[in-house]
Amino acid sequence: MGVVMYQAVRARLRALVCKARAVRRDAGMVTSEYAMGIVAAVAFAVVLYKVVTSGPVGTALRNIVQQALDGRM
């Protein structure tokens, strides 16, 4: 009975170790995924910059800041 239990425990531990190694190999982004993430973030930043620096949005932001600075304390 003891040998069978030992073999079962050992087999289970071996399976857990193999599973942990497999998870560890896939546990992060690869360089191409980092590159795509950076490209997407830069594209979003460019679009946001264009929107914020456009005429109507710039004027609205300027008016909001001016009203905040003119407010009474």
KAPE-V14474 format. One record per run of one state. SS is the DSSP state (H for helix, E for strand, C for the rest). FROM is the first residue (numbers start at 1). LEN is the number of residues. If there is no record, write none. Layout:
ss;from;len
SS;FROM;LEN
SS;FROM;LEN
This chain:
ss;from;len
C;1;1
H;2;24
C;26;5
H;31;22
C;53;2
H;55;16
C;71;3
